[in-house]
Amino acid sequence: MDNLAKQRKLTLKDAPLRYPAGRWFGAALVLALTITALHAIPRAEPTVDELKARVSSANTGEKAKLCIAIAEKQLTETDKLYSTDDVEKAQTTLNEVVSYSELARDYSIQSHKHEKQIEISVRAMTRKLNDIVHTLGHDEQVPVNHAIERLQHVRDDLLGSMFPKGAK
């Protein structure tokens, strides 16, 4: 019984480090939380002009992604302009939405990269334009409807490239 009593009266000096891995785990947890917090800090997104400048130096596959990013940003700007009744500027940015979507389609089909993502983005832009068209007067709807038709052709071309008829 003497031995058992001695075992129970171990002091911190006598006991080995009980959880040395716990200290490393704690340090790793703090490091992981710090890295996560740093990634959560919002970064400045590139502007439309910066994206346009990057298009000329990118490879064909990257050009498709850059062009669709430009089109999406311009669509956001178009929505803001239509909501503030700045119709002339809105139609200018709307034309850029369509032209950069068509460029994205062309680069995507040429490189056979990002076709699915481009098609999904164009579909989302078409839905957004359909939402916008319902807020406009009859005269202002004509260019938006024309843009929707052109974006539908972009989608059809991408789908035709991804799923050619007769190929099995």
Summary of the structure (lengths in Angstrom):
residues: 168
radius of gyration: 28.6
end to end distance: 82.8
largest distance: 99.9
contacts: 429
relative contact order: 0.09
helix: 77%
strand: 0%
